[in-house]
Amino acid sequence: MDAHEKLIVTSLSKHATEAPSDGDLLSAVHYRLRRRRTGRTIGAAVLACAAVATAITATHSITDVRTDPQVARPGAPDSGWRWESYKTVQVQVPADWTQHVSGPAPCHGFQVPSRPIIGRSNDWLGKYGYTCEDAVLPVERRLPYVWFNDVQAPGIKQYDAGWTEETRLVAGVKISVLTKDDALRRRILDSARPITGTDYYGCSPIDSGRRGTGLDATDRISSAGICEYWNNTLVAASTLTGRQASTLAQRLATAPEGPPPGGWAEGCHDTDQRTFVVTLHGSTQSYPVRVTYALCYVSGTFQFPTTDGITERHTDSTTLDLIRQNAHKPDQPSDLFDPAGPLTPSPR
């Protein structure tokens, strides 16, 4: 670690109370530091899962599912279910499946999750990611999951103790479901739909860069749609309602104008990485606000550029904590270390 890296890490430690609680910002630090290194690998020895995933032969292949591009935006999910979006596809999952993981299955991180999982093998893991030597976790650690874009090939795989994993390719995205309940597995997979236009939350698969026309701070905000993009590609979507939505709107509307004291550091407007488009729904109209999630450690605090299309502002990690909930706040141990092995590329 060079002097510059030590300074950043030391600063982060001193001001940890101001950072989001899930440690994702520390992940961003490591990610950016890795970009400055040339051919250096760290942390391989600490990885619990380092070998290439065991290949399991699928019982049959399933073709890519596509629908008419004129299909309308989907309606409300069934009672007890919710929509999850990833890139070009959306799927209904049981509403109580709330453990979100970023990374490949079945390595769920360093701690065993406590409930069924929604997993995303997100592109911010870079060209490489982690795989496991076992195709499925031991029965005592195994939990049902829905996983987007994992290494499994389309098909059905039978495991011990009555567990089955089925993978389908929908709109170019692989969706894997692991359960002991065949009817539940089929119910989830049969609900998968390509995103044509926008998803249930109003998010398009590709960030169009649409800018708003200013935020009316006096308007009564009833809900907020949140679209999360990585390299302009949708990775997750959700909505906030009630007090959470109004609190978020107030923080975005009253954030200090212009850059923070001392100005923006290099890379603080790096929209090629993670961007949140927050659409605040008021009584008369909707207001899109863009929040750039880049590593911006300014004057002892994390700061994030925002714009409502008219006014540029800067906000802090408290606002980001309101945005980064549920699907936007996954467990991301994979971000902290350089990759240990290759992932199977996604189909094109």
C-alpha positions in Angstrom: 0.0 0.0 0.0 1.5 3.3 -1.1 1.3 6.6 0.9 -1.7 7.8 -1.1 -3.6 4.7 -0.3 -2.7 4.8 3.4 -4.0 8.4 3.6 -7.3 7.4 2.1 -7.8 4.4 4.3 -6.7 6.3 7.4 -9.2 9.1 6.6 -12.0 6.6 6.1 -11.3 5.1 9.5 -11.4 8.4 11.2 -14.7 9.4 9.7 -16.4 6.0 9.6 -19.4 7.2 11.5 -20.3 9.5 8.5 -20.2 6.7 6.0 -23.1 4.4 5.0 -23.4 1.6 7.5 -23.0 -1.3 5.1 -19.5 -0.5 4.1 -20.1 -0.1 0.4 -18.2 3.1 0.3 -15.1 1.3 1.6 -15.7 -1.1 -1.3 -15.6 1.8 -3.7 -12.3 3.0 -2.2 -10.8 -0.4 -2.9 -12.3 -0.5 -6.4 -10.7 2.8 -7.3 -7.4 1.9 -5.8 -7.3 -1.3 -7.8 -7.8 0.8 -11.0 -4.5 2.6 -10.1 -2.6 -0.6 -9.7 -1.0 -2.6 -12.5 -1.2 -6.3 -12.2 -1.3 -6.5 -8.4 -3.6 -9.0 -6.7 -4.6 -8.8 -3.0 -6.5 -10.9 -0.6 -6.7 -14.1 -2.6 -5.7 -16.1 0.5 -8.7 -14.8 2.5 -11.3 -15.9 0.1 -13.5 -18.8 1.3 -14.4 -19.6 -2.3 -11.6 -19.6 -4.8 -12.0 -22.5 -7.2 -13.9 -22.7 -10.4 -17.5 -23.8 -9.9 -18.2 -27.5 -10.3 -19.8 -28.1 -13.7 -23.2 -29.8 -13.5 -24.8 -31.0 -16.7 -28.2 -29.6 -17.3 -31.0 -32.0 -18.0 -32.2 -29.8 -20.9 -31.7 -26.4 -22.4 -34.2 -23.6 -22.4 -34.3 -21.0 -25.2 -34.3 -17.3 -24.6 -37.8 -16.0 -23.8 -38.8 -12.7 -25.6 -42.1 -11.0 -26.0 -43.7 -8.4 -28.3 -41.9 -5.0 -27.8 -45.3 -3.4 -27.4 -46.1 -5.2 -24.2 -47.2 -2.6 -21.6 -45.4 -1.8 -18.4 -46.4 -4.5 -15.8 -49.0 -3.9 -13.2 -48.9 -4.3 -9.5 -47.4 -7.6 -8.3 -49.6 -10.3 -6.9 -50.4 -10.0 -3.2 -47.5 -11.2 -1.1 -45.1 -10.7 -4.0 -43.0 -7.9 -5.5 -41.1 -7.1 -8.7 -37.3 -7.3 -8.9 -35.5 -5.8 -11.9 -32.1 -6.4 -13.4 -30.9 -5.1 -16.8 -33.5 -6.1 -19.3 -35.7 -8.3 -17.2 -38.1 -8.2 -14.2 -39.5 -11.0 -12.2 -41.9 -11.4 -9.2 -40.4 -12.8 -6.0 -42.0 -13.5 -2.6 -42.2 -10.2 -0.7 -40.4 -11.7 2.4 -37.3 -12.6 0.3 -35.3 -9.5 1.4 -31.7 -10.7 1.7 -29.9 -9.0 -1.2 -26.4 -10.2 -2.3 -24.0 -8.8 -4.9 -21.8 -11.5 -6.3 -22.1 -15.0 -7.7 -24.0 -17.9 -6.2 -23.6 -20.0 -4.1 -20.9 -17.9 -2.3 -23.2 -15.6 -0.4 -20.4 -13.8 1.3 -18.5 -14.5 4.5 -21.6 -14.8 6.6 -24.5 -17.2 6.1 -27.6 -15.2 5.1 -30.6 -15.5 7.4 -33.4 -15.7 4.8 -34.1 -16.5 1.1 -31.9 -14.5 -1.2 -32.2 -12.2 -4.2 -28.7 -12.3 -5.8 -27.2 -10.2 -8.6 -23.9 -11.0 -10.3 -23.3 -7.3 -10.9 -20.9 -5.9 -13.4 -19.0 -3.8 -10.9 -17.2 -7.0 -9.9 -15.2 -6.4 -13.1 -14.0 -8.9 -15.6 -13.5 -11.5 -12.9 -15.5 -12.6 -9.9 -15.7 -15.4 -7.4 -16.9 -18.9 -7.9 -17.1 -21.8 -5.5 -15.7 -25.3 -5.7 -19.2 -26.6 -4.8 -22.2 -26.1 -7.1 -24.5 -25.7 -4.1 -24.0 -25.0 -0.4 -24.3 -27.8 2.1 -27.8 -28.5 3.2 -27.4 -27.0 6.6 -26.4 -23.6 5.0 -28.7 -23.8 2.0 -31.4 -21.3 1.4 -33.8 -20.7 -1.5 -32.7 -18.0 -4.0 -33.4 -16.1 -7.1 -30.1 -15.2 -8.8 -29.6 -12.9 -11.8 -26.9 -13.6 -14.4 -25.0 -16.3 -12.5 -22.6 -18.9 -13.9 -25.2 -21.6 -14.3 -26.2 -22.6 -17.8 -29.9 -22.7 -18.7 -31.5 -25.9 -17.6 -32.5 -27.9 -14.6 -30.1 -29.4 -12.0 -31.1 -31.8 -9.2 -29.3 -31.6 -5.9 -29.4 -33.7 -2.7 -32.2 -33.5 -0.1 -34.9 -32.6 -2.7 -33.4 -29.3 -3.9 -33.6 -28.2 -7.5 -32.1 -25.3 -9.4 -33.6 -24.1 -12.7 -32.1 -21.5 -14.9 -33.9 -19.7 -17.7 -32.7 -17.1 -20.2 -35.1 -14.2 -20.5 -34.4 -11.2 -22.6 -30.7 -12.0 -22.6 -30.5 -12.4 -18.8 -30.1 -15.7 -16.9 -32.5 -16.2 -14.0 -31.6 -19.0 -11.6 -34.1 -20.2 -8.9 -33.1 -22.7 -6.2 -35.9 -24.2 -4.1 -37.3 -27.4 -2.7 -40.7 -26.4 -3.9 -41.2 -27.1 -7.6 -44.5 -25.1 -7.8 -42.8 -22.0 -6.2 -39.8 -22.3 -8.5 -42.1 -22.4 -11.6 -44.3 -19.6 -10.3 -41.2 -17.3 -10.0 -39.7 -18.2 -13.3 -43.1 -18.0 -15.2 -43.5 -14.4 -13.9 -40.3 -13.2 -15.6 -40.9 -10.5 -18.3 -38.6 -8.5 -20.5 -38.6 -4.8 -19.7 -40.2 -3.1 -22.6 -40.0 0.6 -22.2 -39.9 0.8 -18.4 -40.3 -1.7 -15.5 -42.9 -1.6 -12.8 -40.9 1.1 -11.0 -40.6 3.3 -14.0 -37.0 2.4 -14.8 -35.6 1.9 -18.3 -33.0 -0.8 -19.0 -30.5 1.9 -20.2 -30.1 5.2 -18.5 -31.3 7.7 -21.0 -29.7 10.6 -19.2 -33.0 12.5 -19.1 -32.7 15.6 -17.0 -35.5 17.2 -15.0 -36.8 20.8 -15.1 -36.3 21.6 -11.5 -37.6 20.4 -8.2 -40.5 22.2 -6.5 -39.7 22.0 -2.8 -43.2 22.9 -1.9 -44.9 20.0 -3.7 -46.2 17.2 -1.6 -44.2 14.1 -2.5 -46.1 10.8 -2.1 -43.5 8.3 -3.4 -40.1 8.0 -5.0 -39.0 5.6 -7.7 -35.4 4.6 -7.5 -33.4 3.4 -10.5 -29.9 2.2 -9.9 -27.5 2.1 -12.9 -24.0 0.8 -13.4 -22.3 2.0 -16.5 -25.7 3.3 -17.6 -27.2 -0.2 -17.3 -30.1 -1.0 -14.8 -29.0 -3.2 -11.9 -31.9 -2.6 -9.4 -35.1 -0.7 -9.0 -37.4 0.0 -6.1 -39.8 2.5 -4.6 -40.2 4.5 -1.4 -43.5 5.7 0.0 -44.8 7.8 2.9 -42.5 9.5 5.3 -39.4 7.9 3.7 -40.2 9.4 0.3 -41.0 12.9 1.8 -37.8 12.9 3.9 -35.7 12.0 0.9 -37.4 14.7 -1.2 -36.7 17.3 1.5 -33.1 16.3 1.8 -32.6 16.5 -2.0 -34.4 19.8 -2.3 -32.6 21.5 0.6 -29.1 20.1 0.0 -26.5 22.9 -0.4 -26.2 24.3 -3.9 -23.0 24.1 -5.9 -19.9 22.1 -5.0 -18.8 21.4 -1.4 -16.3 23.6 0.3 -12.9 23.0 -1.4 -14.6 21.9 -4.6 -15.0 18.5 -6.2 -12.1 16.0 -6.3 -11.2 14.2 -9.5 -13.6 11.5 -10.3 -16.5 12.8 -8.3 -18.7 13.2 -11.4 -17.8 9.7 -12.8 -21.2 8.8 -14.0 -19.8 5.8 -15.9 -20.0 4.0 -12.6 -23.0 4.0 -10.3 -25.8 6.5 -10.7 -29.2 6.7 -9.0 -32.1 8.3 -10.8 -34.6 9.2 -8.1 -38.1 10.2 -9.5 -40.1 12.1 -6.8 -43.8 11.8 -7.5 -45.7 15.0 -6.3 -49.3 16.1 -6.4 -48.9 17.8 -9.8 -45.9 16.3 -11.5 -42.8 14.1 -11.1 -39.3 15.3 -10.6 -36.3 13.2 -11.6 -33.2 13.9 -9.6 -29.8 12.4 -10.5 -27.4 11.4 -7.7 -23.9 10.3 -8.7 -22.5 7.6 -6.5 -18.7 8.1 -6.8 -15.8 8.2 -4.3 -15.9 11.8 -3.2 -14.3 12.3 0.2 -14.3 16.1 0.6 -13.3 18.0 3.7 -13.7 15.0 6.0 -17.0 13.8 4.7 -18.4 11.9 1.8 -20.2 14.1 -0.7 -22.3 13.2 -3.7 -23.2 15.4 -6.7 -27.0 15.8 -7.4 -29.0 17.7 -10.0 -32.7 18.2 -10.6 -31.9 19.4 -14.2 -31.6 23.0 -13.1 -29.7 23.2 -9.9 -26.5 21.4 -9.0 -26.2 20.5 -5.4 -24.2 18.2 -3.1 -25.5 15.8 -0.5 -24.0 13.5 2.1 -24.1 9.9 3.1 -27.3 10.3 5.2 -29.2 11.0 2.0 -27.5 8.0 0.3 -28.6 5.8 3.2 -32.2 6.7 2.4 -31.7 5.8 -1.2 -29.6 2.7 -0.7 -32.2 0.4 0.9 -33.6 -3.0 0.0 -32.4 -3.9 -3.5 -29.8 -1.1 -3.4 -28.1 -2.2 -0.3 -26.7 -5.7 -1.0 -24.0 -7.5 0.9 -20.9 -7.0 -1.2 -17.9 -8.8 0.2 -16.6 -9.3 -3.3 -16.0 -5.6 -3.8 -13.3 -5.6 -1.1 -10.7 -7.8 -2.8 -9.2 -8.4 -6.2 -10.8 -11.2 -8.1 -9.6 -14.8 -7.6 -10.9 -16.4 -10.7 -13.0 -15.9 -13.9 -16.7 -15.9 -14.2 -18.5 -17.4 -17.1 -19.3 -14.5 -19.4 -23.0 -13.6 -19.8 -24.6 -14.6 -23.1 -24.8 -11.9 -25.7 
